[in-house]
Amino acid sequence: MSSPESRKTVEATVRRVPRYGVFMGIGVVLGVIAAGVLTMVGTYEPSEVLAVVYPPGQVFGFALLWTAPIGLALGGLAAIILERVAKRHDRVVQVDRETIIESD
């Protein structure tokens, strides 16, 4: 059994907002790709000071420690910038608001 409905017209702001997680995730993926590229173009000659040769897997890990957080930060920054740009295109629309109260 439904009680009487109340209906009124109100203003609402509509705007598009980027999903931060998606942008940050894309940034991390690009950071992983950048670490892979840096690993591939690196040279694996013995160090003159320590006479140590780092294997490609270790170089990739060290590069990943820098490139993944940088990609994460740049993806978040891109999302913030896009949100600021989208804020300029806000629209105010008229919507019907209904309140339905059901009694048991």
Backbone as a printed PyTorch tensor [residue, N CA C, xyz], in Angstrom:
tensor([[[  0.8350,  -1.1570,   0.0000],
         [  0.0000,   0.0000,   0.0000],
         [  0.8930,   1.2370,   0.0000]],

        [[  0.6810,   2.1490,  -0.9170],
         [  1.5150,   3.3350,  -1.0320],
         [  0.8080,   4.5440,  -0.4620]],

        [[  1.5850,   5.3820,   0.1760],
         [  1.0720,   6.6590,   0.6570],
         [  1.1270,   7.6580,  -0.4860]],

        [[  0.5670,   8.8230,  -0.2670],
         [  0.6100,   9.8300,  -1.3310],
         [  2.0500,  10.1820,  -1.6920]],

        [[  2.2550,  10.4820,  -2.9430],
         [  3.5760,  10.8310,  -3.4310],
         [  3.7640,  12.3420,  -3.3660]],

        [[  4.9660,  12.7670,  -3.0590],
         [  5.2540,  14.1930,  -3.1500],
         [  6.1830,  14.3860,  -4.3350]],

        [[  5.8880,  15.3430,  -5.1550],
         [  6.6400,  15.5630,  -6.3840],
         [  6.9450,  17.0410,  -6.5000]],

        [[  8.1910,  17.3550,  -6.7930],
         [  8.5420,  18.7450,  -7.0290],
         [  9.6870,  18.7990,  -8.0270]],

        [[  9.8610,  19.9520,  -8.6520],
         [ 10.9270,  20.1550,  -9.6250],
         [ 12.0660,  20.9070,  -8.9390]],

        [[ 13.2650,  20.3620,  -9.0700],
         [ 14.4480,  20.9820,  -8.4640],
         [ 15.5460,  21.1130,  -9.5090]],

        [[ 16.5500,  21.9290,  -9.1900],
         [ 17.7010,  22.0840, -10.0780],
         [ 18.8050,  21.1330,  -9.6380]],

        [[ 19.4870,  20.5530, -10.6130],
         [ 20.6120,  19.6590, -10.3280],
         [ 21.7570,  20.0090, -11.2760]],

        [[ 22.9790,  19.8690, -10.7750],
         [ 24.1570,  20.1260, -11.5920],
         [ 24.6650,  18.8090, -12.1540]],

        [[ 24.8770,  18.7880, -13.4580],
         [ 25.3630,  17.5910, -14.1370],
         [ 26.7420,  17.9020, -14.6930]],

        [[ 27.7190,  17.0530, -14.3340],
         [ 29.0540,  17.2000, -14.9110],
         [ 29.7310,  15.8540, -14.9840]],

        [[ 30.6560,  15.7530, -15.9020],
         [ 31.4050,  14.5140, -16.0760],
         [ 32.6710,  14.6000, -15.2440]],

        [[ 32.9530,  13.5390, -14.5100],
         [ 34.1310,  13.4790, -13.6570],
         [ 34.9450,  12.2520, -14.0430]],

        [[ 36.2540,  12.4230, -14.2420],
         [ 37.0730,  11.2480, -14.5870],
         [ 37.2110,  10.3060, -13.4000]],

        [[ 37.4060,   9.0430, -13.6810],
         [ 37.6300,   8.0460, -12.6270],
         [ 39.1240,   8.0020, -12.3300]],

        [[ 39.4570,   8.4130, -11.1120],
         [ 40.8620,   8.5330, -10.7360],
         [ 41.5790,   7.1900, -10.7910]],

        [[ 40.9280,   6.1360, -10.3560],
         [ 41.5600,   4.8210, -10.3460],
         [ 41.9770,   4.3630, -11.7260]],

        [[ 41.1650,   4.6510, -12.7240],
         [ 41.4830,   4.2480, -14.0940],
         [ 42.7170,   5.0000, -14.5830]],

        [[ 42.7420,   6.3150, -14.3560],
         [ 43.8800,   7.1120, -14.8020],
         [ 45.1600,   6.6920, -14.0790]],

        [[ 45.0540,   6.4450, -12.7860],
         [ 46.2380,   6.0390, -12.0310],
         [ 46.6970,   4.6400, -12.4410]],

        [[ 45.7710,   3.7530, -12.7260],
         [ 46.1140,   2.4190, -13.2000],
         [ 46.8170,   2.4620, -14.5530]],

        [[ 46.3250,   3.3020, -15.4470],
         [ 46.9830,   3.4680, -16.7490],
         [ 48.3880,   4.0300, -16.5570]],

        [[ 48.5440,   4.9510, -15.6050],
         [ 49.8690,   5.4990, -15.3160],
         [ 50.8350,   4.4340, -14.8270]],

        [[ 50.3450,   3.5280, -13.9800],
         [ 51.2060,   2.4440, -13.4810],
         [ 51.5840,   1.5030, -14.6240]],

        [[ 50.6350,   1.1880, -15.4890],
         [ 50.9330,   0.3120, -16.6340],
         [ 51.9800,   0.9580, -17.5330]],

        [[ 51.8510,   2.2590, -17.7730],
         [ 52.8590,   2.9510, -18.5800],
         [ 54.2110,   2.9770, -17.8670]],

        [[ 54.2040,   3.0500, -16.5380],
         [ 55.4460,   2.9810, -15.7740],
         [ 56.1140,   1.6210, -15.9060]],

        [[ 55.3280,   0.5580, -15.9070],
         [ 55.8790,  -0.7910, -16.0860],
         [ 56.4770,  -0.9300, -17.4880]],

        [[ 55.7930,  -0.3770, -18.4820],
         [ 56.3180,  -0.4180, -19.8540],
         [ 57.6230,   0.3660, -19.9430]],

        [[ 57.6570,   1.5340, -19.2980],
         [ 58.8840,   2.3410, -19.3010],
         [ 60.0280,   1.5960, -18.6200]],

        [[ 59.7520,   0.8950, -17.5330],
         [ 60.7950,   0.1070, -16.8590],
         [ 61.2980,  -0.9990, -17.7750]],

        [[ 60.4080,  -1.6280, -18.5220],
         [ 60.8190,  -2.6620, -19.4750],
         [ 61.7040,  -2.1030, -20.5710]],

        [[ 61.3420,  -0.9320, -21.0800],
         [ 62.1550,  -0.3010, -22.1270],
         [ 63.5270,   0.0700, -21.5760]],

        [[ 63.5670,   0.6360, -20.3700],
         [ 64.8510,   0.9870, -19.7670],
         [ 65.7080,  -0.2430, -19.5270]],

        [[ 65.0800,  -1.3490, -19.1830],
         [ 65.8240,  -2.5900, -18.9690],
         [ 66.4060,  -3.1100, -20.2770]],

        [[ 65.6370,  -3.0000, -21.3550],
         [ 66.1090,  -3.5070, -22.6380],
         [ 67.2600,  -2.6820, -23.2160]],

        [[ 67.2370,  -1.3790, -23.0120],
         [ 68.2690,  -0.5360, -23.6170],
         [ 69.5030,  -0.4100, -22.7330]],

        [[ 69.4630,  -0.9420, -21.5140],
         [ 70.6020,  -0.8530, -20.6060],
         [ 71.7400,  -1.7690, -21.0160]],

        [[ 72.9490,  -1.4200, -20.5430],
         [ 74.1080,  -2.2700, -20.7950],
         [ 74.3870,  -3.0740, -19.5380]],

        [[ 74.9030,  -4.2570, -19.7110],
         [ 75.1520,  -5.1450, -18.5830],
         [ 76.6410,  -5.4920, -18.5020]],

        [[ 77.4450,  -4.4570, -18.4030],
         [ 78.8870,  -4.6180, -18.2580],
         [ 79.2470,  -4.5580, -16.7760]],

        [[ 80.3420,  -5.1770, -16.3800],
         [ 80.7430,  -5.1220, -14.9760],
         [ 81.0560,  -3.6930, -14.5350]],

        [[ 80.6600,  -3.3640, -13.3300],
         [ 80.9450,  -2.0560, -12.7650],
         [ 82.4520,  -1.9410, -12.5250]],

        [[ 83.0340,  -0.7840, -12.8240],
         [ 84.4640,  -0.5900, -12.6300],
         [ 84.8270,  -0.5230, -11.1490]],

        [[ 83.9000,  -0.0420, -10.3350],
         [ 84.1860,   0.1310,  -8.9180],
         [ 84.0160,  -1.1730,  -8.1520]],

        [[ 82.9040,  -1.8490,  -8.3610],
         [ 82.6030,  -3.0410,  -7.5750],
         [ 82.7720,  -4.3480,  -8.3300]],

        [[ 82.9630,  -4.2920,  -9.6250],
         [ 83.0640,  -5.4720, -10.4800],
         [ 81.8370,  -6.3780, -10.3280]],

        [[ 80.6610,  -5.7560, -10.3220],
         [ 79.4010,  -6.4770, -10.1640],
         [ 78.5960,  -6.3040, -11.4470]],

        [[ 77.9600,  -7.3580, -11.8900],
         [ 77.0590,  -7.3020, -13.0360],
         [ 75.6490,  -7.5650, -12.5210]],

        [[ 74.7530,  -6.6050, -12.7420],
         [ 73.3770,  -6.7770, -12.3030],
         [ 72.5890,  -7.4790, -13.3960]],

        [[ 71.8490,  -8.5330, -13.0690],
         [ 71.0460,  -9.2360, -14.0840],
         [ 69.8480,  -8.3830, -14.5190]],

        [[ 69.3290,  -8.6480, -15.7170],
         [ 68.2110,  -7.8520, -16.2290],
         [ 66.9850,  -7.8430, -15.3100]],

        [[ 66.6980,  -8.9260, -14.6350],
         [ 65.5430,  -8.9570, -13.7290],
         [ 65.6960,  -7.9800, -12.5700]],

        [[ 66.9170,  -7.8810, -12.0680],
         [ 67.1710,  -6.9590, -10.9700],
         [ 67.1180,  -5.5080, -11.4580]],

        [[ 67.6240,  -5.2620, -12.6470],
         [ 67.5620,  -3.9150, -13.2230],
         [ 66.1060,  -3.5140, -13.4400]],

        [[ 65.3070,  -4.4560, -13.9280],
         [ 63.8810,  -4.1810, -14.1300],
         [ 63.2080,  -3.8320, -12.8000]],

        [[ 63.5270,  -4.5680, -11.7490],
         [ 62.9410,  -4.2930, -10.4320],
         [ 63.3180,  -2.9220,  -9.9140]],

        [[ 64.5970,  -2.5630, -10.0450],
         [ 65.0290,  -1.2430,  -9.5920],
         [ 64.3800,  -0.1290, -10.4120]],

        [[ 64.2910,  -0.3260, -11.7260],
         [ 63.6480,   0.6770, -12.5790],
         [ 62.1590,   0.7990, -12.2410]],

        [[ 61.5500,  -0.3260, -11.9060],
         [ 60.1310,  -0.3370, -11.5520],
         [ 59.8670,   0.4470, -10.2710]],

        [[ 60.8260,   0.4430,  -9.3620],
         [ 60.6710,   1.2110,  -8.1230],
         [ 60.5430,   2.7030,  -8.3820]],

        [[ 61.0680,   3.1740,  -9.4960],
         [ 60.9630,   4.5950,  -9.8390],
         [ 59.8330,   4.8780, -10.8180]],

        [[ 59.7000,   4.0440, -11.8280],
         [ 58.7540,   4.3750, -12.9000],
         [ 57.2950,   4.1540, -12.5160]],

        [[ 57.0000,   3.1430, -11.7070],
         [ 55.6010,   2.8910, -11.3210],
         [ 55.0310,   4.0240, -10.4600]],

        [[ 55.7260,   4.4980,  -9.4090],
         [ 55.1670,   5.6210,  -8.6400],
         [ 55.0740,   6.9180,  -9.4490]],

        [[ 56.0460,   7.1250, -10.3410],
         [ 55.9750,   8.3340, -11.1770],
         [ 54.7680,   8.2450, -12.1090]],

        [[ 54.5370,   7.0800, -12.7070],
         [ 53.3610,   6.8910, -13.5690],
         [ 52.0660,   7.0500, -12.7930]],

        [[ 52.0300,   6.5380, -11.5620],
         [ 50.8540,   6.6820, -10.7060],
         [ 50.5600,   8.1600, -10.4380]],

        [[ 51.5980,   8.9050, -10.1000],
         [ 51.4210,  10.3340,  -9.8100],
         [ 51.0050,  11.1100, -11.0520]],

        [[ 51.6100,  10.8040, -12.1890],
         [ 51.2460,  11.5160, -13.4180],
         [ 49.8240,  11.1790, -13.8650]],

        [[ 49.3910,   9.9390, -13.6740],
         [ 48.0060,   9.5800, -13.9910],
         [ 47.0210,  10.3050, -13.1080]],

        [[ 47.3270,  10.4160, -11.8110],
         [ 46.4660,  11.1760, -10.9030],
         [ 46.4370,  12.6460, -11.2570]],

        [[ 47.5800,  13.2010, -11.6290],
         [ 47.6470,  14.6110, -12.0210],
         [ 46.8290,  14.8620, -13.2840]],

        [[ 46.8970,  13.9420, -14.2370],
         [ 46.0990,  14.0800, -15.4610],
         [ 44.6080,  14.0590, -15.1390]],

        [[ 44.1930,  13.1990, -14.2140],
         [ 42.7760,  13.1390, -13.8280],
         [ 42.3400,  14.4350, -13.1480]],

        [[ 43.1950,  14.9900, -12.3020],
         [ 42.8570,  16.2570, -11.6360],
         [ 42.7070,  17.3690, -12.6560]],

        [[ 43.6180,  17.4300, -13.6210],
         [ 43.5370,  18.4670, -14.6560],
         [ 42.2690,  18.3030, -15.4800]],

        [[ 41.9420,  17.0570, -15.8490],
         [ 40.7150,  16.8340, -16.6200],
         [ 39.4680,  17.1710, -15.8140]],

        [[ 39.4980,  16.9470, -14.5010],
         [ 38.3590,  17.3180, -13.6730],
         [ 38.1760,  18.8330, -13.6540]],

        [[ 39.2720,  19.5570, -13.5630],
         [ 39.1860,  21.0300, -13.5660],
         [ 38.6460,  21.5360, -14.8960]],

        [[ 39.0640,  20.9200, -15.9890],
         [ 38.5590,  21.3190, -17.3060],
         [ 37.0730,  20.9880, -17.4180]],

        [[ 36.6790,  19.8230, -16.9090],
         [ 35.2680,  19.4100, -16.9950],
         [ 34.3790,  20.2800, -16.1250]],

        [[ 34.9310,  20.8660, -15.0690],
         [ 34.1350,  21.7120, -14.1800],
         [ 33.6080,  22.9410, -14.9110]],

        [[ 34.3100,  23.3700, -15.9410],
         [ 33.8610,  24.5320, -16.7290],
         [ 32.6150,  24.2150, -17.5430]],

        [[ 32.3870,  22.9430, -17.8060],
         [ 31.2670,  22.5410, -18.6550],
         [ 30.0970,  21.9960, -17.8410]],

        [[ 29.9780,  22.4570, -16.5990],
         [ 28.8480,  22.0440, -15.7690],
         [ 27.5440,  22.5280, -16.3930]],

        [[ 26.5090,  21.7160, -16.2470],
         [ 25.1840,  22.1090, -16.7240],
         [ 24.2060,  22.0250, -15.5680]],

        [[ 23.3280,  22.9830, -15.4890],
         [ 22.2640,  22.9530, -14.4910],
         [ 20.9840,  22.5640, -15.2280]],

        [[ 20.3270,  21.5090, -14.7470],
         [ 19.1230,  21.0020, -15.3890],
         [ 17.9840,  20.9520, -14.3710]],

        [[ 16.7770,  20.9400, -14.8900],
         [ 15.5850,  20.8030, -14.0580],
         [ 15.2130,  19.3240, -14.0120]],

        [[ 15.0340,  18.7960, -12.8140],
         [ 14.6510,  17.3990, -12.6660],
         [ 13.4210,  17.2910, -11.7710]],

        [[ 12.6300,  16.2610, -12.0230],
         [ 11.4840,  15.9890, -11.1600],
         [ 11.9350,  15.0870, -10.0400]],

        [[ 11.6410,  15.4930,  -8.8310],
         [ 12.0130,  14.6920,  -7.6690],
         [ 10.7370,  14.1400,  -7.0560]],

        [[ 10.7250,  12.8190,  -6.9050],
         [  9.5700,  12.1490,  -6.3140],
         [  9.9730,  11.5070,  -5.0220]],

        [[  9.1230,  11.6130,  -4.0380],
         [  9.3230,  10.9160,  -2.7750],
         [  8.1330,   9.9920,  -2.5760]],

        [[  8.4040,   8.7010,  -2.5330],
         [  7.3460,   7.7310,  -2.3350],
         [  7.5650,   7.0740,  -0.9810]],

        [[  6.5790,   7.1680,  -0.1430],
         [  6.6560,   6.5710,   1.1880],
         [  5.6910,   5.4090,   1.2300]],

        [[  6.2300,   4.2390,   1.4950],
         [  5.4050,   3.0560,   1.5690],
         [  5.1640,   2.6870,   3.0280]],

        [[  3.9440,   2.3960,   3.3380],
         [  3.6310,   1.9660,   4.6930],
         [  3.3880,   0.4430,   4.6670]],

        [[  3.8510,  -0.2010,   5.6870],
         [  3.6970,  -1.6590,   5.7530],
         [  2.3720,  -2.0710,   6.2880]]])
